[in-house]
Amino acid sequence: MQEPRFKSFNYAIGMFGTSIPINMLKTYAAIYYVVNLGLTTLQLSSILFWYTFIDALDNPVYGFLSDRTRSRWGRRKPWLVIGTPLLVLCFIAFYSTPSFLSGNSLFAYAMLFYILAGTLDSVINANYAALFPELFRTDASRAKTNAMRQAFQLVAMIISIALTPMVTSAIGFSMTAIIYGILGGAVILYMTFTSKEVAFHEDEEKPKFWHSLKSLFTNRKFWLAGFTNAFYSAAMSLVLASLPFFVKYTLQIPDSQSTILFASVLIIAIGCVVIWARLVKKFTLIPVWRAALISLAIAFVPLYFANSLATAAIGSALVGFGFAGVITTMDLIGAKIMDEDTKKYNLRREGIIANALGFMNRLNGLFTSFAFYLIFVIFHFESGNNPGPDPANASRFLLTVFPFVLMLISFGFSFFVHFPKNDPTKPVVELNPTGEA
């Protein structure tokens, strides 16, 4: 049966909406609170550290509740409709810090709204991700839709990351967050109301919490793919968070020129998503996934030696090439894990698996927390008010050395993940009206 004309577009554009607020939140939290407001790197490290553990507790619960939801609007839509405006409000509050806050009160405010915005992002993204394998049943349709949604994500990143230094210098962080939040929320809701879920049936078995957790804990591929993704995600989170530091302290050029480097990563990535998608079609998923991971790792080597805007832009472009490959392939790995679970247990629980994979992805908070702790210990970089004796090399370490090591570990984990070959032109898993595989 031919799919509706705009089915891929309506779903894929949701990635634009989900990416706008969370990328600004994660990328500029450090530079906004540490450099602009005087929060210390130890305090920021503590926020990232505790948030990671809170995320560990809430993610399985969100996924479980989503999978068991039965409403006239479906399983995912209620969570998306309720969670989206709450995410927008908490995101705006995070970047609208009252001027009278300082010291411990500033730390408490930053932690509260970082955690609230982060956990609501988990709700949104887990339900959005759960729709992917449910709506698109073949490798071919998944590759096509995923390439489209990654392109939307990269466009969102150009806006919320690359252009943000220019926007915030003109209108401030608070107004920027208001505009980005409303834009992202509107797009998420558009996706929600135009993407039609697969109908559930009254006799369809609901997943049980402890059984679902047990099946995940004993799923070797889940852990291996999850750790691969976690180390990659930590590397890219550090790139996004540390690039403004690199521009300010290492290259010693105006902060607004970080836009050029972010654009070098993202524009190249947009152009290369199609290339990587074609490579998946020609050579199959697993080898292309591994090639993307090692390409991203190698890209940090020339970036380490960058000492000018021009050389840094070249290094950033190489990072963009590898980044495009990973985002093109990583979600397809997750979809295959969901397919195998559905086939093995005759249950539809994309939500809890997507949330669990999302939690593994958010383990990057431990690594980014540790990286900021290390630059305090090694380079004595405390804050924008006290950057230590060598902020140039502290920023270089954050941007290149730590991410390089993380990507090598990610690449190593990928060699333990294998899937049986199947025909990419046929549905991976089909469900009949009773929910059986």
Secondary structure, DSSP 8 states (H G I E B T S, - for coil): ----TTHHHHHHTHHHHHHHHHHHHHHHHHIIIIIIS---HHHHHHHHHHHHHHHHHHHHHHHHHHHH---TT-SSHHHHHHHHHHHHHHHHHHTS--TT--HHHHHHHHHHHHHHHHHHHHHHHHHHHHHHHHH--BHHHHHHHHHHHHHHHHHHHIIIIISHHHHHHHHHHHHHHHHHHHHHHHHHHHHHHHS------TTS----HHHHHHHHHT-HHHHHHHHHHHHHHHHHHHHHHHHHHIIIIII---GGGHHHHHHHHHHHHHHHHHHHHHHHHHH-HHHHHHHHHHHHHHHHHHHHT--SHHHHHHHHHHHHHHHHHHHHHHHHHHHHHHHHHHHHH----HHHHHHHHHHHHHTHHHHHHHHHHHHHHHH----SS---S-HHHHHHIIIIIHHHHHHHHHHHHHTT-------TTSBS----TTS--
